[in-house]
């Protein structure tokens, strides 16, 4: 049976259609986002100046905390205080920090980062000066609480640095920090594109760099800094685990500082200090019924604290390598695990050199924990809720700071091993929580609103530029 030949009409007609003249397409103008501009400008003189200025926030906060540790023996003698009264001073500082950290976070997301940072600087300086003239224990506690309120706004400095740094430099430069323009990311999120563009142009000129070609475009965020967003399904697990880690890091950090002062002041670790070095000023039992005695620091004690404090910056290079090569989560889980180990080592009967070595490593590790967690928290949340996320985390972590004095200055007097085991156990829990965080932010661009919207917007602009 003969087969009917196949016609190729369809193919011919398709060829004719394909040979037709295509309609001219309108070429869309080039556009870029703040993220594109930050990455194109790169790192330069502007960022160095920014870090020198903003690094003072970390210095101020560290000085305020060390002041508490150093002044504890003095106020114990001055007002014949018991252990719980000395611990209450530190607790109230962090109570003020906790309350105002959330407030400053909300205000920073609504009105800008640098305004809140300036207010917190002036507030802290004013009440810190007044503390010098405190006439009584009650006034001293109140004024230190006000200082804590002011210090709580200093975290906005790290947010500003985070939002101006290119992605690949965040893990290197942020641990080293610790004329301020408003964050360009904040300005575009509120619709103030011209201010953001002016800031980016200024940075480009300072860095002797260039801006991307095209027009700056970014979605305007209608919802700003709502606490409910932190507990949204997308961020719920991340937020809860971040809070756990922040609480534990804060407990460990301030616990180390206060415990070192307590161990040195009261000579609770064998072999740490010779009897001849102890400076004891007795309290006349006829004038007071207080059971307290004044154990003032000896010169060797100040030397021990100074050397151990150097640990906070001495191991920064290792912390930087860990953050950038191992990632935020793994690096944090390792340093938290090591912190737990060194807390237990403090119970070993050792020499003065050994005690200094343990304190040095602990201060280095707890500082590394803070550095990594600051970076992670600033990177994991989008611009609309970044300051609130940082402020809320900083606020809740002060619960750990409020508890730390009662462990270091009250429980440690009764049982050194019990206090050190408690610190160590909390660090283990934090190490596990850090390791299981659902999002790794290493190498990830800062999010604008939420992951979904940010990715869609970035894809659209990329297609337009292409």
C-alpha positions in Angstrom: 0.0 0.0 0.0 1.5 3.3 -1.1 2.3 5.8 1.7 1.0 9.3 1.2 3.9 11.8 0.9 4.3 14.1 3.9 3.7 17.8 3.3 6.1 20.4 4.7 3.7 23.3 4.7 3.9 23.8 8.4 7.7 24.0 8.4 7.7 26.4 5.5 5.3 28.7 7.1 7.3 28.7 10.4 10.4 29.6 8.4 8.5 32.5 6.8 7.3 33.7 10.1 10.8 33.6 11.6 12.2 35.6 8.8 9.8 38.4 9.5 11.0 41.7 10.9 10.9 41.7 14.8 9.2 44.5 16.5 11.6 47.0 18.1 11.9 46.6 21.9 12.3 49.5 24.2 15.6 49.3 26.1 14.9 49.7 29.8 17.2 52.0 31.7 19.9 50.5 33.9 19.2 50.3 37.6 21.1 49.3 40.8 20.3 48.7 44.4 22.1 49.8 47.6 23.7 46.4 47.8 25.0 46.8 44.3 26.5 50.2 45.1 28.1 49.0 48.4 29.7 46.1 46.6 30.9 48.2 43.6 32.4 51.0 45.8 34.3 48.4 47.9 36.4 49.0 51.0 38.4 52.2 51.5 39.2 55.3 53.5 35.6 55.9 54.4 35.3 52.5 56.1 38.6 53.0 58.0 37.3 56.4 59.3 34.0 54.9 60.2 35.6 52.1 62.2 37.9 54.4 64.1 34.9 56.5 65.1 32.4 53.8 65.7 35.0 51.6 67.5 34.7 54.0 70.4 31.3 52.4 71.2 32.9 49.2 72.0 35.6 50.9 74.1 33.0 52.8 76.1 31.0 49.7 76.9 34.1 47.7 77.8 35.2 50.5 80.2 31.8 50.6 81.9 31.8 46.9 82.5 35.4 46.8 83.8 34.6 49.8 86.0 32.0 47.6 87.8 34.5 44.8 88.4 37.2 47.2 89.7 35.0 49.3 91.8 33.2 46.4 93.5 35.9 46.0 96.3 35.8 49.8 96.9 32.1 50.2 97.3 32.0 47.0 99.5 34.4 48.8 101.9 33.0 52.3 101.5 29.4 51.4 102.4 30.1 48.0 104.1 28.0 46.1 101.7 27.1 42.4 101.7 27.6 40.2 98.6 24.0 40.5 97.3 24.2 44.3 97.5 27.4 44.4 95.4 25.8 42.0 92.9 22.7 44.2 92.7 24.8 47.1 91.4 25.7 45.2 88.3 22.3 43.7 87.9 20.6 47.1 87.9 23.0 48.3 85.2 21.9 45.5 82.9 18.3 46.0 83.9 18.5 49.5 82.5 20.2 48.1 79.4 17.5 45.5 78.9 14.6 48.0 79.1 16.1 50.6 76.8 17.7 48.3 74.3 14.2 47.4 72.9 13.1 51.0 73.0 16.3 52.2 71.1 15.9 49.4 68.6 12.3 50.5 67.8 13.3 54.1 67.5 16.3 53.3 65.3 14.3 51.4 62.8 11.8 54.3 62.6 13.9 57.4 62.8 17.5 56.3 61.9 20.6 54.7 63.4 22.9 57.7 64.0 20.4 59.8 65.9 19.8 57.1 68.5 23.6 56.4 68.7 24.3 60.1 69.5 21.6 60.2 72.1 22.9 57.1 73.8 26.5 58.6 73.9 25.4 61.8 75.5 23.1 60.0 78.0 25.8 57.5 79.0 28.5 60.2 79.4 26.2 62.4 81.5 25.1 59.8 84.0 28.6 58.2 84.2 30.0 61.6 85.2 27.3 62.0 87.9 28.2 58.5 89.3 31.5 60.0 90.5 29.6 62.2 92.9 27.2 59.6 94.2 26.7 60.3 98.0 25.2 56.9 99.0 24.7 53.3 97.8 21.1 54.0 96.7 22.2 56.9 94.5 25.1 54.9 93.1 22.7 52.1 92.1 20.3 54.5 90.4 23.0 56.4 88.5 24.6 53.2 87.3 21.2 52.0 86.1 20.9 55.2 84.0 24.3 54.5 82.6 23.1 51.1 81.5 20.2 52.7 79.8 22.5 54.9 77.7 25.0 52.1 76.8 22.1 50.0 75.4 22.0 52.3 72.3 25.6 51.6 71.4 24.7 48.5 69.3 23.4 50.8 66.6 27.0 51.6 65.8 27.6 48.0 64.8 24.5 48.1 62.6 25.7 51.2 60.8 29.1 49.5 60.1 27.3 46.3 59.0 25.1 48.1 56.5 28.0 50.0 54.9 30.4 47.1 54.5 30.6 44.9 51.4 29.7 41.3 52.0 33.2 39.8 51.8 34.6 42.4 54.3 32.0 42.0 57.1 33.6 38.9 58.6 37.1 40.5 58.6 36.3 44.1 59.7 33.5 43.9 62.2 35.5 42.0 64.8 38.2 44.7 64.6 35.9 47.5 65.6 34.6 47.5 68.9 31.4 62.0 60.6 28.6 59.2 60.8 26.1 59.4 57.8 22.7 57.8 58.2 22.6 54.3 56.8 21.9 54.3 53.0 19.9 51.1 53.5 17.7 52.8 56.1 17.1 55.8 53.9 16.0 53.9 50.8 13.8 51.7 52.9 11.9 54.8 54.0 11.7 56.2 50.5 14.5 58.8 50.9 16.4 57.7 47.8 18.2 61.1 47.3 19.8 61.0 50.7 20.9 57.4 50.2 22.4 58.4 46.8 24.2 61.4 48.3 25.7 59.2 51.0 26.8 56.5 48.5 28.4 59.2 46.3 30.3 60.6 49.2 31.6 57.2 50.1 32.7 56.5 46.5 34.6 59.8 46.4 36.4 59.1 49.7 37.3 55.6 48.6 38.4 56.9 45.1 36.0 54.5 43.6 33.0 54.7 41.3 29.2 54.2 41.5 27.3 51.6 39.4 25.7 52.9 36.2 22.0 53.6 36.2 19.3 54.7 38.6 19.1 53.7 42.3 16.0 51.7 42.9 14.9 49.9 46.0 11.5 48.8 47.4 10.0 51.1 50.0 9.2 49.1 53.1 5.7 49.9 54.5 6.1 47.7 57.7 8.9 48.8 59.9 10.3 47.2 63.1 7.4 45.2 64.3 8.1 42.9 67.2 5.6 40.3 65.7 7.9 40.0 62.7 10.6 38.5 64.8 8.2 35.7 65.8 6.9 35.2 62.3 7.1 31.6 61.1 10.0 32.5 58.8 12.2 33.7 61.7 10.6 32.1 64.7 13.2 29.3 65.2 16.1 31.5 64.3 14.9 34.2 66.8 14.4 31.8 69.7 17.8 30.2 69.2 19.5 33.6 68.8 17.9 34.6 72.1 19.2 31.5 73.9 22.7 32.1 72.5 22.7 35.8 73.4 21.6 35.0 76.9 24.3 32.4 77.4 27.0 34.6 75.8 26.1 37.5 78.0 26.1 35.3 81.2 29.6 33.9 80.3 31.1 37.3 79.3 30.1 39.2 82.3 30.5 36.2 84.5 34.2 35.9 83.5 34.8 39.6 84.3 33.1 39.5 87.7 34.4 36.1 88.6 37.9 37.1 87.9 37.5 40.2 90.2 35.9 38.0 92.9 38.5 35.3 92.8 41.3 37.8 93.0 39.7 40.0 95.6 38.8 37.2 98.0 41.7 34.8 97.1 39.3 32.0 96.5 41.6 30.0 94.2 44.6 28.2 95.9 48.0 29.3 94.8 46.7 32.4 93.1 48.1 34.9 95.6 50.5 34.8 98.5 49.2 35.6 101.9 51.6 38.5 102.2 50.0 40.2 99.1 46.5 40.3 100.6 45.5 43.8 101.7 42.8 43.5 104.4 41.1 46.3 106.1 39.0 45.2 108.9 35.7 46.8 109.9 35.4 47.8 113.5 32.7 45.5 115.0 31.8 48.3 117.4 30.7 50.6 114.6 28.9 48.2 112.4 27.3 44.8 112.6 28.2 44.1 108.9 30.1 40.8 108.5 32.0 42.2 105.5 35.7 42.7 105.3 37.6 44.8 102.8 39.9 42.8 100.5 41.4 45.5 98.3 43.2 44.6 95.1 46.9 44.2 95.3 49.1 45.5 92.4 49.5 41.9 91.1 45.7 41.6 90.9 45.5 44.7 88.6 48.3 43.2 86.5 46.4 39.9 86.2 43.2 41.7 85.1 45.1 43.9 82.5 46.8 40.9 81.0 43.6 38.9 80.8 41.8 41.8 79.2 44.4 41.8 76.4 43.0 38.4 75.4 39.9 40.1 74.0 41.9 41.5 71.1 44.9 39.2 71.0 43.1 36.3 69.4 41.0 38.4 67.0 43.0 37.1 64.0 42.0 33.5 64.8 38.4 34.6 65.4 38.4 36.3 62.0 39.7 33.2 60.2 37.1 31.1 61.9 34.2 33.4 61.0 35.2 33.6 57.3 36.4 30.0 56.6 34.3 27.9 59.0 31.2 30.1 58.9 29.3 31.9 61.6 27.5 28.9 63.1 30.4 26.4 63.3 32.9 29.1 64.6 30.5 30.1 67.3 29.8 26.6 68.4 33.5 25.8 68.7 34.3 28.9 70.8 31.3 28.3 73.0 32.5 24.7 73.6 36.0 25.9 74.5 34.5 28.5 76.8 32.7 25.8 78.7 36.0 23.8 79.0 38.0 26.8 80.4 35.4 27.6 83.0 35.9 24.2 84.4 39.7 24.6 84.3 39.4 27.6 86.7 38.7 25.1 89.5 42.2 23.7 89.1 44.6 24.6 91.9 47.3 26.5 89.9 50.0 29.2 90.1 49.5 32.8 89.4 50.8 32.3 85.8 48.4 29.5 85.3 45.5 31.6 86.6 46.5 34.4 84.3 46.6 32.0 81.3 43.1 30.7 82.1 41.6 34.2 82.5 43.4 35.2 79.2 41.9 32.4 77.2 38.4 32.9 78.8 38.4 36.6 77.9 39.5 35.8 74.4 36.8 33.2 73.9 33.9 35.2 75.4 34.9 38.2 73.3 35.0 35.9 70.2 31.5 34.7 71.0 30.2 38.2 71.2 31.9 39.3 67.9 30.5 36.3 66.0 27.0 36.7 67.4 26.9 40.4 66.7 27.8 39.8 63.1 25.3 36.9 62.7 22.4 38.8 64.2 23.0 41.9 62.1 23.2 39.8 58.9 20.3 37.4 59.5 17.5 40.0 59.8 16.3 42.2 56.9 16.7 46.0 57.0 13.1 46.7 58.2 13.7 44.8 61.4 17.5 44.7 61.8 17.8 47.3 64.5 14.8 45.8 66.4 16.3 42.3 66.0 19.6 43.5 67.4 18.0 45.6 70.1 15.7 42.8 71.3 18.5 40.2 71.3 20.7 42.7 73.2 17.8 43.3 75.6 17.1 39.7 76.4 20.7 38.8 76.7 20.9 41.3 79.6 18.9 38.8 81.6 22.1 36.7 81.5 24.1 39.7 82.5 21.7 40.4 85.4 22.0 36.8 86.7 25.8 36.7 86.3 26.6 38.9 89.4 24.7 36.6 91.7 26.6 33.6 90.3 30.0 35.2 90.4 29.7 37.2 93.5 27.2 35.3 95.7 27.1 31.6 94.6 30.9 31.5 94.1 31.5 32.5 97.7 29.6 29.4 98.8 30.7 27.0 96.1 33.4 27.7 93.5 32.8 24.4 91.7 29.0 24.9 91.6 29.3 28.4 90.1 31.8 27.2 87.5 29.8 24.1 86.5 26.7 26.3 86.0 28.6 28.7 83.7 30.0 25.7 81.8 26.7 24.0 81.4 25.1 27.2 79.9 27.9 27.5 77.4 27.4 23.8 76.3 23.7 24.6 75.7 24.6 27.7 73.7 27.2 25.7 71.6 24.5 23.2 70.6 22.0 26.0 69.8 24.6 27.9 67.7 25.5 24.7 65.7 21.8 24.1 64.9 20.9 27.6 63.8 18.8 27.2 60.6 20.5 30.0 58.5 24.2 30.4 57.7 24.9 34.1 56.8 28.5 33.6 55.6 28.8 35.3 52.2 25.1 36.2 52.0 24.0 39.7 51.0 22.0 41.7 53.5 18.3 41.2 53.0 16.1 44.2 52.3 12.6 43.2 53.5 12.4 39.4 53.7 14.2 36.7 51.8 11.5 36.2 49.3 10.9 39.8 48.3 14.6 40.6 48.3 15.5 37.7 46.0 12.7 38.6 43.6 13.8 42.2 43.5 17.4 41.3 43.0 16.5 39.0 40.1 14.4 41.6 38.4 17.1 44.3 38.6 19.7 41.8 37.3 17.6 41.1 34.3 17.2 44.8 33.6 20.9 45.4 33.8 21.6 42.4 31.6 
